Amino acid sequence: MLFAYSNPGALTVHAPAKLNLFLSIDDKRTDGFHEITSLMLSVGIYDTLVFTEEPSTEVELRVAEANSLLTPRNKRQRIPGGEENLVVRAIRLIQEQTGHRQGIRIELIKRIPAEAGLGGGSSDAAAALFAANKLWRLGLSISELCEIAAKLGSDIPFFLTASHSAICRGRGEIIEPVSVPQCLHFVVVRPQSGLSTAEVYRHCRVGSHSKNQAEQLVSKLASGQFHALSSLMLNDLQAPAEKLNSDILILKDYFSKQSVLGHMMSGSGTAYFGVCQNRAQASQIAARLRSTVKGHVFVVQNRL
C-alpha cells in the first residue's frame, strides 16, 4: 500500500518494501512466466518518489541513495537509470495504454536495497503508475492499474492495493487480502552482492507443497501461534539462489544459530530475514550482524 501527498503540479509517494513469508512455484506457463503462490507483507522501509508534471513530452528520472553520503562510492548499489529503470518503463507503458503523452519529472530517493527480493523496484513502479494516473487525471481504477502493472512484473499489483498483507497467485495479479493483526519484528540483511530476479527464476523448479500451506501460515500468524512459523514458511526460489550466491548460505547458517521464530530469503534474494520474538531481539541480532556482515542490515516491522 502506497501513501502520498500532493502539491500543485506535483505528487510525493512513499513506496514500501515487502517480505515474502511464503513463495511457492506452482507451475511454469507457456509465456515463460511462472504461476506462484506468495504471502507478502509490506514493511516499514520506503523509497520516496517526487513526481512533477512537465509541459514537454520528456520522462526524466533522477536517482539518489538516501545513505549515499555514508556509503563509499565503489560500494553503492547499481540502480539503473533512464529506460532501464522499472519506473520509466511503467510510465512508458501507461502512456502506451492510454495514449497520453505529457511529460513527467521523477526524483527517486532509494532506501530499499536493490536486487534483494524486497520489491523496491516493483513498489517504485506501482508508485509511478499511481502518480501518472493522478497527475494526468486519467481516471483509471485500481483494477485497471493492476492490469497494466501485471504486464511489468509479478509483485507490482500488490503495491497498488489497499492491503498491507495478501496472498498473491497467478503471476501475482490475483490478490487476496489477508489479515495479519500481529506486529512482527524482522531483522533483514542484504549482503553486498545481489541477484537478478530473471536469473533466479531461470534456475527454479516447480515445488511440492500443501495447497493450503499459505492459508495455514496466515491462520497461525493471525492467532499468534508463532511456534509454527518455521515449519510453514517456504521459498522455492531459495535453493536456486543458494547455488548462484554463497552469501545466502552464509546468512542461512548464521540465522539457524539464532533463537528466531523463523528465517528465510525474501523473494528472489539476496536479502535474508529472521522473524524475531520482539524488537529488542531484532535490534540485538542486527547489531551483531553489522559487526560481521558487509551490506545493509536493518530492523523493520510489518504494517498493520
PAZAPA-4460 file (N, C-alpha, C; in steps of 0.05 Angstrom, whole numbers, plus 32768, in hexadecimal, padded with zeros to 4 digits):
% residues 304
    n_x    n_y    n_z   ca_x   ca_y   ca_z    c_x    c_y    c_z   seq   type   mol
   8011   7FE8   8000   8000   8000   8000   8012   8019   8000     1      M     A
   800E   802A   7FEC   801D   8043   7FEA   800F   8058   7FFB     2      L     A
   801E   806C   8003   8010   8084   800D   801D   809D   8001     3      F     A
   800C   80B1   7FFD   8015   80C8   7FED   8009   80E2   7FF7     4      A     A
   8016   80F8   7FF1   800B   8113   7FF5   8012   8124   7FDE     5      Y     A
   8001   8138   7FD8   8004   8147   7FBF   8008   8165   7FC4     6      S     A
   8016   8172   7FB2   8018   818E   7FAF   800F   8195   7F93     7      N     A
   8009   81AE   7F8D   8001   81B5   7F71   8016   81AC   7F5D     8      P     A
   800D   819B   7F4A   801E   8191   7F35   8032   817D   7F3D     9      G     A
   8032   8173   7F56   8045   8160   7F60   8038   814C   7F73    10      A     A
   8044   8134   7F75   803A   8120   7F87   8052   8111   7F93    11      L     A
   8052   810E   7FAE   8067   80FF   7FBB   805B   80E4   7FC5    12      T     A
   8068   80CE   7FBE   805E   80B4   7FC5   8074   80A5   7FD4    13      V     A
   806C   8099   7FEB   807E   8088   7FFA   8077   806B   7FF3    14      H     A
   808A   805C   7FE9   8086   8041   7FDF   8094   802D   7FF1    15      A     A
   8084   801B   7FFE   8090   8009   8012   809D   7FF0   8006    16      P     A
   80AE   7FE4   8016   80BA   7FCA   800F   80A6   7FB4   8017    17      A     A
   80AC   7F9B   800F   809C   7F84   8018   80AF   7F6E   801F    18      K     A
   80A4   7F5B   802F   80B1   7F42   8035   809E   7F2C   802C    19      L     A
   80A9   7F16   8021   809A   7EFE   801B   809D   7EEB   8031    20      N     A
   8088   7EE4   803F   8089   7ECF   8054   8082   7EB4   8048    21      L     A
   8078   7EB5   802F   8072   7E9C   8021   8074   7EA2   8003    22      F     A
   8082   7E90   7FF5   8084   7E94   7FD8   8088   7E78   7FCB    23      L     A
   8073   7E6E   7FBE   8075   7E55   7FB1   8074   7E59   7F93    24      S     A
   8083   7E49   7F84   8082   7E48   7F67   806F   7E31   7F60    25      I     A
   8058   7E37   7F56   8043   7E23   7F52   8043   7E17   7F36    26      D     A
   804C   7E27   7F22   804C   7E1C   7F07   805B   7E30   7EF5    27      D     A
   8065   7E26   7EDE   8071   7E38   7ECA   805D   7E3C   7EB4    28      K     A
   8059   7E55   7EAC   8045   7E5C   7E98   8051   7E5A   7E7C    29      R     A
   8040   7E59   7E68   804A   7E58   7E4C   8056   7E73   7E43    30      T     A
   804F   7E89   7E52   805B   7EA3   7E4B   8076   7EA8   7E58    31      D     A
   8080   7E93   7E66   809A   7E96   7E72   809A   7E9F   7E8F    32      G     A
   8083   7EA9   7E98   8080   7EB1   7EB4   8078   7E98   7EC5    33      F     A
   8077   7E9D   7EDF   8070   7E87   7EF1   8057   7E8D   7F01    34      H     A
   8047   7E78   7F06   8031   7E7A   7F19   803C   7E79   7F35    35      E     A
   8034   7E8B   7F46   803F   7E8C   7F61   8028   7E8E   7F76    36      I     A
   802F   7E87   7F8E   801E   7E8E   7FA5   8031   7E9C   7FB9    37      T     A
   802A   7EB4   7FC1   803C   7EC3   7FD2   802D   7ED2   7FE8    38      S     A
   8037   7ED0   8000   802D   7EE1   8016   8040   7EF8   8019    39      L     A
   8036   7F10   8013   8046   7F28   8014   803C   7F3B   802A    40      M     A
   804F   7F46   8039   804A   7F5A   804D   805A   7F73   8047    41      L     A
   804D   7F8A   8047   805C   7FA3   8043   8068   7FAA   805E    42      S     A
   8081   7FB5   805D   8090   7FBB   8075   809A   7FD8   8074    43      V     A
   80A2   7FE1   808C   80A7   7FFE   808F   80C2   8008   8087    44      G     A
   80CA   8004   806E   80E0   8012   8062   80D6   801B   8046    45      I     A
   80DD   8034   803F   80CF   8040   8028   80E3   804D   8015    46      Y     A
   80DD   804C   7FFB   80E9   805E   7FE7   80D6   8076   7FE6    47      D     A
   80E1   808D   7FE0   80D0   80A5   7FDC   80D3   80AE   7FBF    48      T     A
   80BC   80B3   7FB2   80BC   80BD   7F97   80AC   80D7   7F95    49      L     A
   80B8   80EB   7F88   80AA   8104   7F84   80A5   8107   7F66    50      V     A
   808C   8109   7F5F   8084   810B   7F42   807B   8127   7F3D    51      F     A
   8085   8133   7F28   807E   814E   7F20   8076   814F   7F03    52      T     A
   805F   815B   7EFD   8056   815D   7EE2   8069   816E   7ED1    53      E     A
   806E   8166   7EB9   807F   8175   7EA6   806F   817D   7E8E    54      E     A
   8073   8196   7E83   8064   819E   7E6C   806D   8190   7E52    55      P     A
   8085   8185   7E53   808F   8177   7E3B   8085   815A   7E3C    56      S     A
   808F   8149   7E2A   8087   812D   7E29   809D   811C   7E36    57      T     A
   80B1   8128   7E42   80C8   8119   7E4D   80C1   810B   7E67    58      E     A
   80CE   80F4   7E6B   80CD   80E6   7E84   80E9   80E6   7E90    59      V     A
   80EC   80F5   7EA6   8107   80F8   7EB1   8108   80EC   7ECD    60      E     A
   811C   80DB   7ED2   811F   80CD   7EEC   813A   80D3   7EF8    61      L     A
   813A   80DC   7F11   8153   80E0   7F20   8152   80CE   7F38    62      R     A
   8167   80BF   7F3D   8168   80AC   7F53   817E   80B4   7F66    63      V     A
   8178   80B3   7F80   818C   80B8   7F95   8188   80A4   7FAB    64      A     A
   819E   809A   7FB7   819C   8089   7FCE   819B   809A   7FE7    65      E     A
   8188   8094   7FF8   8184   80A4   8010   819C   80A4   8022    66      A     A
   81AB   808D   8022   81C3   808B   8033   81DD   808E   8023    67      N     A
   81DC   809A   800B   81F4   809B   7FFA   820B   80AA   8007    68      S     A
   8205   80BD   8018   821B   80CC   8025   822A   80BA   8039    69      L     A
   821D   80A5   8042   822A   8094   8055   8236   807B   8049    70      L     A
   8230   8077   802F   8238   805E   8021   824F   8064   800E    71      T     A
   8265   8056   800F   827B   805A   7FFC   8271   8057   7FE0    72      P     A
   827B   8068   7FCE   8271   8069   7FB3   8273   804D   7FA5    73      R     A
   8288   803E   7FAA   828B   8025   7F9C   827A   800F   7FA8    74      N     A
   826B   8015   7FBD   825A   8001   7FC9   823C   8008   7FC6    75      K     A
   8236   801D   7FB7   821A   8024   7FB3   820C   8010   7FA1    76      R     A
   81F2   800E   7FA5   81E3   7FFC   7F94   81E2   8005   7F77    77      Q     A
   81E0   7FF2   7F66   81DC   7FF9   7F49   81BE   7FFC   7F45    78      R     A
   81B5   8014   7F42   8199   801A   7F3D   8196   8025   7F21    79      I     A
   8189   8016   7F0F   8188   8020   7EF3   8179   803A   7EF1    80      P     A
   8181   804A   7EDE   8173   8063   7ED8   8167   8061   7EBC    81      G     A
   8159   8076   7EB5   814E   8078   7E9A   813B   8062   7E94    82      G     A
   813B   8059   7E7B   8127   8045   7E71   812B   802A   7E7E    83      E     A
   8142   8025   7E8B   8146   800B   7E99   8135   8009   7EB2    84      E     A
   8130   8020   7EBF   8123   8020   7ED9   8106   8019   7ED7    85      N     A
   80FC   8009   7EE9   80E0   8000   7EE8   80CD   8017   7EEC    86      L     A
   80D5   802C   7EF9   80C4   8044   7EFC   80BE   8050   7EE0    87      V     A
   80D3   8054   7ED0   80D0   805F   7EB6   80C0   804C   7EA4    88      V     A
   80C5   8032   7EA6   80B6   801F   7E97   8098   8020   7E9E    89      R     A
   8092   8024   7EB7   8077   8026   7EC0   8069   803F   7EB4    90      A     A
   8078   8055   7EB3   806D   806E   7EA7   8069   8069   7E89    91      I     A
   807C   805D   7E7C   8079   8058   7E5F   8061   8046   7E59    92      R     A
   805D   8032   7E6A   8047   8020   7E65   802C   802D   7E69    93      L     A
   8029   803D   7E7E   8010   804B   7E82   800B   805F   7E6C    94      I     A
   8020   806B   7E62   801C   807D   7E4B   8012   806D   7E32    95      Q     A
   801E   8056   7E2E   8017   8045   7E18   7FFA   803B   7E1A    96      E     A
   7FF2   8034   7E33   7FD7   8029   7E37   7FC1   803E   7E35    97      Q     A
   7FC8   8057   7E3C   7FB4   806C   7E3D   7FB6   8080   7E26    98      T     A
   7FCD   8081   7E18   7FD1   8094   7E03   7FD9   80AF   7E0D    99      G     A
   7FDE   80B2   7E28   7FE6   80CB   7E34   8003   80D0   7E2F   100      H     A
   800B   80E8   7E29   8027   80ED   7E22   8034   8104   7E31   101      R     A
   8027   810D   7E47   8032   8123   7E56   804C   8119   7E64   102      Q     A
   805F   812C   7E69   8078   8125   7E76   8075   8125   7E94   103      G     A
   808A   8119   7EA0   808B   8118   7EBE   80A8   8117   7EC7   104      I     A
   80AD   8124   7EDD   80C8   8123   7EE9   80C5   8114   7F04   105      R     A
   80D8   8102   7F08   80D7   80F0   7F1F   80F1   80F1   7F2F   106      I     A
   80EF   80F6   7F48   8106   80F4   7F5A   8102   80DC   7F6C   107      E     A
   8114   80C9   7F6B   8111   80B1   7F7A   8127   80AF   7F8F   108      L     A
   811F   80AE   7FA8   8132   80AB   7FBE   8130   808E   7FC8   109      I     A
   8146   807F   7FC4   8147   8063   7FCA   814F   805D   7FE7   110      K     A
   813E   804F   7FF5   8145   8044   800F   8144   8025   800F   111      R     A
   8133   801B   7FFE   812F   7FFE   7FFC   8146   7FF3   7FEB   112      I     A
   8156   7FE0   7FF6   816C   7FD5   7FE6   8162   7FC8   7FCD   113      P     A
   8172   7FCB   7FB7   816B   7FBF   7F9D   8175   7FA2   7F9C   114      A     A
   816A   7F94   7F88   8172   7F78   7F83   8172   7F68   7F9D   115      E     A
   815C   7F6B   7FAD   815B   7F5F   7FC7   8142   7F4E   7FCC   116      A     A
   812F   7F4F   7FBA   8116   7F40   7FBF   8103   7F4F   7FD2   117      G     A
   8108   7F69   7FD6   80F8   7F79   7FE8   80E3   7F8A   7FD9   118      L     A
   80E2   7F87   7FBF   80CC   7F94   7FB0   80D0   7FB2   7FAB   119      G     A
   80E8   7FBC   7FAF   80EC   7FD9   7FAC   80E5   7FE3   7F90   120      G     A
   80F0   7FD6   7F7C   80EA   7FDE   7F61   80CC   7FDB   7F5A   121      G     A
   80C0   7FC6   7F64   80A3   7FC2   7F5E   8092   7FD7   7F6C   122      S     A
   8099   7FDE   7F85   808B   7FF2   7F94   808E   800D   7F87   123      S     A
   80A6   8013   7F7D   80AB   802D   7F6F   809A   802E   7F55   124      D     A
   8099   8017   7F47   8089   8016   7F2E   806B   801B   7F34   125      A     A
   8062   800F   7F4A   8046   8013   7F52   8041   8030   7F59   126      A     A
   8055   803D   7F66   8052   8059   7F6C   8051   806A   7F53   127      A     A
   8060   8062   7F3E   8060   8070   7F25   8044   806E   7F17   128      A     A
   8039   8057   7F17   801E   8053   7F0B   8009   8063   7F1A   129      L     A
   800B   8062   7F35   7FF8   8071   7F46   7FFA   808F   7F41   130      F     A
   8013   8099   7F40   8018   80B6   7F3D   8010   80C0   7F22   131      A     A
   8016   80B1   7F0D   800F   80B9   7EF2   7FF0   80BA   7EEF   132      A     A
   7FE3   80A7   7EFB   7FC5   80A7   7EFA   7FBA   80BF   7F08   133      N     A
   7FC6   80C7   7F1F   7FBC   80DE   7F2E   7FC3   80F9   7F20   134      K     A
   7FDD   80FC   7F19   7FE6   8115   7F0E   7FDA   811B   7EF2   135      L     A
   7FD7   8106   7EE3   7FCC   810A   7EC7   7FAE   8107   7EC7   136      W     A
   7FA2   8102   7EDE   7F84   8100   7EE0   7F79   80EC   7ECC   137      R     A
   7F85   80D4   7ECC   7F7D   80C0   7EB8   7F64   80B1   7EC0   138      L     A
   7F5E   80B1   7EDA   7F45   80A4   7EE4   7F45   8086   7EE3   139      G     A
   7F5C   807A   7EE4   7F5D   805C   7EE4   7F57   8052   7F00   140      L     A
   7F49   803C   7F01   7F43   802F   7F1B   7F5B   801F   7F24   141      S     A
   7F5B   8017   7F3D   7F71   8007   7F48   7F73   7FED   7F38   142      I     A
   7F5D   7FE1   7F32   7F5E   7FC7   7F23   7F6A   7FCC   7F07   143      S     A
   7F64   7FE2   7EFA   7F70   7FE8   7EE0   7F8E   7FED   7EE3   144      E     A
   7F96   7FFB   7EF8   7FB2   7FFF   7EFD   7FC0   7FE4   7F02   145      L     A
   7FB3   7FD2   7F10   7FBF   7FB8   7F16   7FC2   7FA8   7EFC   146      C     A
   7FB0   7FAB   7EEA   7FB3   7F9D   7ED0   7FCB   7FA6   7EC1   147      E     A
   7FD0   7FC0   7EC2   7FE8   7FCC   7EB5   8001   7FC2   7EC4   148      I     A
   7FFF   7FC3   7EDF   8016   7FBB   7EF0   801F   7F9F   7EEB   149      A     A
   800B   7F8C   7EE7   8012   7F70   7EE3   8022   7F6B   7ECA   150      A     A
   8021   7F7D   7EB7   8031   7F7B   7E9F   804F   7F81   7EA4   151      K     A
   8054   7F8E   7EBA   8070   7F96   7EC1   807E   7F83   7ED4   152      L     A
   806F   7F79   7EE7   807B   7F67   7EFB   8067   7F5C   7F0F   153      G     A
   806E   7F45   7F1B   805C   7F36   7F2C   8054   7F44   7F46   154      S     A
   8067   7F54   7F51   8062   7F60   7F6B   8053   7F7A   7F6A   155      D     A
   8053   7F87   7F53   8049   7FA3   7F51   802C   7FA6   7F59   156      I     A
   801A   7F94   7F50   7FFE   7F98   7F58   7FF9   7F99   7F76   157      P     A
   8008   7F8A   7F86   8005   7F89   7FA3   8008   7FA5   7FAE   158      F     A
   801B   7FB5   7FA5   8020   7FCF   7FB0   800B   7FE4   7FA9   159      F     A
   7FFA   7FDE   7F95   7FE5   7FF0   7F8D   7FCB   7FEC   7F9D   160      L     A
   7FCA   7FD6   7FAC   7FB2   7FD0   7FBB   7FB3   7FDF   7FD6   161      T     A
   7F9C   7FDE   7FE4   7F9A   7FEB   7FFE   7FA4   7FD9   8015   162      A     A
   7FAB   7FC0   800E   7FB2   7FAD   8023   7FD0   7FAD   802A   163      S     A
   7FD6   7FAA   8044   7FF2   7FA8   804D   7FFC   7F8B   804B   164      H     A
   7FEA   7F78   8048   7FF2   7F5C   8046   7FDE   7F4D   8034   165      S     A
   7FE8   7F3B   8024   7FD7   7F2D   8011   7FE4   7F14   8008   166      A     A
   7FD3   7F01   8000   7FDC   7EE9   7FF2   7FD8   7EEF   7FD4   167      I     A
   7FEE   7EEE   7FC5   7FED   7EF4   7FA8   7FF2   7EDB   7F98   168      C     A
   7FE1   7ED8   7F84   7FE3   7EC0   7F73   7FE5   7EC7   7F56   169      R     A
   7FE5   7EB2   7F45   7FE9   7EB7   7F28   8005   7EC1   7F24   170      G     A
   8008   7ED7   7F15   8021   7EE5   7F12   8026   7EF9   7F28   171      R     A
   8013   7EF9   7F3B   8014   7F0D   7F51   7FFC   7F21   7F4F   172      G     A
   7FED   7F1E   7F39   7FD7   7F32   7F34   7FBD   7F2A   7F42   173      E     A
   7FBB   7F11   7F4B   7FA3   7F08   7F59   7FA9   7F0C   7F77   174      I     A
   7F9C   7F20   7F83   7FA3   7F29   7F9E   7F8D   7F24   7FB1   175      I     A
   7F92   7F16   7FC6   7F7F   7F10   7FDB   7F89   7F1E   7FF5   176      E     A
   7F7E   7F35   7FFC   7F87   7F42   8015   7F82   7F2F   802D   177      P     A
   7F95   7F2F   8040   7F92   7F1F   8058   7F99   7F31   8070   178      V     A
   7F8F   7F28   8087   7F94   7F37   809F   7FAB   7F2B   80AF   179      S     A
   7FBF   7F3A   80B4   7FD5   7F32   80C7   7FD6   7F48   80DC   180      V     A
   7FC5   7F45   80F1   7FC2   7F5A   8105   7FDA   7F5C   8119   181      P     A
   7FEB   7F48   8118   8002   7F48   812B   8019   7F59   8121   182      Q     A
   8026   7F68   8133   803D   7F77   812C   8055   7F64   812C   183      C     A
   8062   7F62   8115   8079   7F50   8111   8092   7F61   810E   184      L     A
   80A7   7F58   811B   80C1   7F66   8119   80D5   7F55   8109   185      H     A
   80E2   7F62   80F6   80F4   7F54   80E5   8110   7F61   80E5   186      F     A
   8125   7F51   80E4   813F   7F5C   80DD   8145   7F52   80C1   187      V     A
   814C   7F65   80B0   8151   7F5F   8093   816D   7F66   808C   188      V     A
   8179   7F54   807D   8195   7F58   8073   8195   7F56   8055   189      V     A
   819F   7F6A   8048   81A5   7F68   802B   81C3   7F6A   8028   190      R     A
   81D0   7F53   8022   81ED   7F53   801F   81F6   7F65   8009   191      P     A
   8210   7F69   8006   821A   7F7B   7FF1   8214   7F71   7FD5   192      Q     A
   8211   7F57   7FD2   820B   7F4C   7FB8   81ED   7F4A   7FB4   193      S     A
   81E4   7F4D   7F9B   81C7   7F4B   7F95   81C3   7F34   7F81   194      G     A
   81A9   7F30   7F7A   81A2   7F1C   7F66   818D   7F27   7F53   195      L     A
   818F   7F1F   7F3A   817B   7F26   7F27   8162   7F14   7F2A   196      S     A
   814B   7F20   7F2C   8132   7F10   7F2F   812F   7EFD   7F17   197      T     A
   8134   7F06   7EFF   8131   7EF5   7EE8   8144   7EDD   7EE9   198      A     A
   815C   7EE2   7EF3   8170   7ECC   7EF4   8167   7EB7   7F08   199      E     A
   815D   7EBF   7F1F   8153   7EAC   7F34   813C   7E9C   7F29   200      V     A
   8129   7EA9   7F1C   8112   7E9B   7F11   811A   7E87   7EFB   201      Y     A
   8130   7E8E   7EEC   8139   7E7B   7ED7   8142   7E61   7EE3   202      R     A
   814B   7E61   7EFC   8156   7E49   7F09   8143   7E3C   7F1C   203      H     A
   812A   7E47   7F1F   8118   7E3C   7F32   8109   7E24   7F27   204      C     A
   80FD   7E15   7F39   80EC   7DFE   7F31   80D2   7E00   7F40   205      R     A
   80BE   7DF3   7F34   80A3   7DF2   7F41   80A6   7DE3   7F5B   206      V     A
   809B   7DEE   7F70   809E   7DE2   7F8B   8087   7DCF   7F91   207      G     A
   808A   7DC0   7FA7   8075   7DAE   7FB0   806F   7DB7   7FCD   208      S     A
   8055   7DBC   7FD2   804E   7DC7   7FEC   802F   7DC4   7FEF   209      H     A
   8026   7DC7   8007   8009   7DC7   800C   7FFC   7DDE   7FFF   210      S     A
   7FE5   7DDA   7FF2   7FD7   7DEF   7FE3   7FCD   7E05   7FF5   211      K     A
   7FC8   7DFF   800F   7FBE   7E14   8021   7FD3   7E1D   8035   212      N     A
   7FEC   7E18   802F   8001   7E1F   8043   8002   7E3D   8048   213      Q     A
   7FFE   7E4D   8033   7FFF   7E6A   8037   7FE8   7E73   8049   214      A     A
   7FD1   7E67   8046   7FBA   7E6E   8057   7FBF   7E65   8074   215      E     A
   7FCC   7E4E   8077   7FD3   7E44   8092   7FE5   7E58   80A0   216      Q     A
   7FF9   7E62   8091   800C   7E75   809B   7FFD   7E8F   80A4   217      L     A
   7FEB   7E99   8094   7FDC   7EB1   809B   7FCC   7EAC   80B5   218      V     A
   7FC0   7E94   80B7   7FB0   7E8E   80CF   7FC1   7E8E   80E8   219      S     A
   7FD9   7E82   80E6   7FEB   7E82   80FD   7FF4   7E9E   8104   220      K     A
   7FFA   7EAE   80F0   8003   7EC9   80F5   7FEC   7ED9   8103   221      L     A
   7FD4   7ED6   80F9   7FBD   7EE5   8103   7FB7   7EDE   8120   222      A     A
   7FBC   7EC5   8127   7FB5   7EBC   8142   7FCD   7EBD   8155   223      S     A
   7FE4   7EC6   814B   7FFB   7EC9   815C   800A   7EAF   8162   224      G     A
   8005   7E9A   8153   8012   7E81   8157   802D   7E80   8149   225      Q     A
   803F   7E90   8153   8059   7E95   8145   806B   7E7C   8145   226      F     A
   8066   7E69   8157   8077   7E51   8158   8075   7E41   813E   227      H     A
   805F   7E45   812F   805B   7E35   8117   8067   7E42   80FE   228      A     A
   8071   7E5B   8100   807A   7E6A   80E8   8090   7E5B   80D9   229      L     A
   80A4   7E52   80E7   80BB   7E46   80D9   80B4   7E2E   80C7   230      S     A
   80A0   7E1F   80D0   8098   7E07   80C1   8086   7E0E   80A9   231      S     A
   807A   7E26   80A9   8068   7E2E   8093   8074   7E42   807F   232      L     A
   8088   7E51   8088   8095   7E64   8075   80A3   7E54   805F   233      M     A
   80A2   7E5F   8047   80AD   7E51   802F   80B5   7E65   801A   234      L     A
   80CB   7E5F   800D   80D3   7E6F   7FF5   80E0   7E5C   7FE1   235      N     A
   80D2   7E55   7FCC   80DC   7E43   7FB7   80F3   7E4F   7FA7   236      D     A
   80F7   7E6A   7FAA   810D   7E76   7F9B   8128   7E75   7FAB   237      L     A
   8126   7E6E   7FC4   813E   7E6F   7FD5   8153   7E5B   7FCC   238      Q     A
   814B   7E42   7FC6   815E   7E2E   7FBD   816E   7E36   7FA5   239      A     A
   8161   7E3F   7F8F   8172   7E48   7F78   8182   7E61   7F7F   240      P     A
   8178   7E72   7F90   8187   7E8A   7F97   81A0   7E83   7FA7   241      A     A
   819E   7E6F   7FB8   81B5   7E66   7FC7   81CC   7E5B   7FB5   242      E     A
   81C4   7E4F   7F9F   81D8   7E45   7F8C   81E5   7E5B   7F7D   243      K     A
   81D6   7E71   7F79   81E1   7E88   7F6A   81F1   7E9B   7F7B   244      L     A
   81EC   7E9B   7F95   81F8   7EAF   7FA7   81FD   7EA3   7FC2   245      N     A
   8217   7EA0   7FC9   821E   7E93   7FE3   8218   7EA5   7FFB   246      S     A
   8214   7EBF   7FF7   820E   7ED1   800D   81F4   7EC8   801B   247      D     A
   81E1   7EBD   800B   81C8   7EB4   8017   81CC   7E9D   802A   248      I     A
   81DE   7E8A   8022   81E4   7E74   8034   81F1   7E7D   804E   249      L     A
   8202   7E91   804C   820F   7E9C   8064   81FA   7EA7   8077   250      I     A
   81E7   7EB7   806C   81D2   7EC3   807C   81C0   7EAD   8087   251      L     A
   81B9   7E99   8077   81A9   7E83   8081   81B5   7E75   8099   252      K     A
   81CF   7E70   8097   81DD   7E63   80AD   81DD   7E75   80C6   253      D     A
   81E1   7E8F   80C2   81E1   7EA2   80D9   81C6   7EA2   80E7   254      Y     A
   81B0   7EA5   80D7   8196   7EA6   80E4   818D   7E8C   80F0   255      F     A
   8197   7E76   80E6   8190   7E5C   80F1   819A   7E58   810E   256      S     A
   81AE   7E69   8115   81BA   7E67   8130   81AD   7E7C   8143   257      K     A
   819A   7E8B   8139   818C   7E9F   814A   8171   7E94   8152   258      Q     A
   8167   7E9D   8168   814D   7E93   8173   8136   7EA3   8167   259      S     A
   8136   7EA6   814C   8121   7EB4   813E   8109   7EA2   8139   260      V     A
   80F2   7EAD   8134   80DA   7E9E   8130   80DA   7E90   8114   261      L     A
   80E9   7E9B   8102   80EB   7E8F   80E7   80FE   7EA1   80D7   262      G     A
   810A   7E95   80C2   811C   7EA5   80B2   811C   7E9B   8095   263      H     A
   8121   7EAD   8082   811E   7EA5   8066   8128   7EBC   8054   264      M     A
   812D   7EB6   803B   8133   7ECA   8027   8119   7ED6   801E   265      M     A
   8119   7EF0   8018   8101   7EFD   800D   8101   7EFE   7FEF   266      S     A
   80EB   7EF7   7FE3   80E9   7EF8   7FC5   80FF   7EE9   7FB7   267      G     A
   810B   7EF6   7FA4   8121   7EEA   7F95   813C   7EF1   7FA0   268      S     A
   813D   7EFD   7FB8   8156   7F03   7FC6   8164   7F1B   7FBB   269      G     A
   817A   7F23   7FC8   8189   7F13   7FDB   8183   7F1A   7FF8   270      T     A
   816F   7F2B   7FFD   8169   7F32   8019   815F   7F1A   8028   271      A     A
   8168   7F18   8041   8161   7F02   8053   8156   7F0E   806C   272      Y     A
   8142   7F01   8078   8136   7F0D   8090   8130   7EF8   80A5   273      F     A
   812E   7F02   80BD   8126   7EF1   80D3   810D   7EFE   80E0   274      G     A
   80F9   7EEE   80E8   80E2   7EF7   80F6   80EA   7EF5   8114   275      V     A
   80EB   7F0C   8121   80F5   7F0D   813D   80DE   7F0C   8151   276      C     A
   80E6   7F05   816A   80D2   7F03   817F   80C8   7F1E   8188   277      Q     A
   80D8   7F33   8185   80D1   7F4E   818C   80E5   7F61   8180   278      N     A
   80E0   7F7B   8182   80F1   7F8F   8176   810D   7F8E   8183   279      R     A
   810E   7F89   819D   8128   7F89   81AB   813A   7F73   819F   280      A     A
   812F   7F5B   819A   813F   7F46   818E   8148   7F4D   8172   281      Q     A
   8135   7F59   8163   813D   7F62   8148   8154   7F76   8148   282      A     A
   8152   7F89   815A   8168   7F9D   815C   8182   7F91   8165   283      S     A
   8181   7F7D   8177   819A   7F70   8180   81A7   7F60   8169   284      Q     A
   8197   7F51   815B   81A1   7F41   8144   81AC   7F54   812F   285      I     A
   819E   7F6A   8129   81A7   7F7D   8115   81C2   7F89   811D   286      A     A
   81C5   7F8F   8137   81DF   7F9B   8140   81F6   7F88   813C   287      A     A
   81F1   7F6E   8141   8206   7F5A   813D   820C   7F57   8120   288      R     A
   81F7   7F57   810F   81FB   7F53   80F2   820B   7F6B   80E7   289      L     A
   8206   7F83   80F0   8214   7F9A   80E5   8232   7F98   80EA   290      R     A
   823A   7F8A   80FE   8257   7F88   8104   8264   7F71   80F6   291      S     A
   8253   7F5F   80E9   825F   7F48   80DC   8258   7F46   80BE   292      T     A
   8243   7F52   80B5   823A   7F50   8099   823C   7F6A   808B   293      V     A
   8247   7F6A   8073   8248   7F82   8062   822E   7F83   8052   294      K     A
   8220   7F9A   8054   8208   7F9D   8046   81F4   7FAE   8056   295      G     A
   81DB   7FAD   804D   81C5   7FBC   805B   81B9   7FAA   8070   296      H     A
   81B8   7FB3   8089   81AA   7FA5   809F   8196   7FB8   80AB   297      V     A
   817D   7FB0   80AD   816A   7FC2   80B9   8153   7FB3   80C7   298      F     A
   8146   7FC0   80D9   8130   7FB4   80E8   8116   7FC2   80DE   299      V     A
   8102   7FB2   80D8   80E8   7FBC   80CF   80D2   7FAC   80DC   300      V     A
   80B9   7FB7   80DA   80A2   7FA8   80E2   808D   7FAA   80CC   301      Q     A
   807A   7F97   80CC   8065   7F97   80B8   8052   7FAF   80BD   302      N     A
   8045   7FB8   80A9   8032   7FCE   80AB   8016   7FC2   80B1   303      R     A
   8009   7FCD   80C5   7FF0   7FC2   80CE   7FD9   7FD3   80C3   304      L     A
***
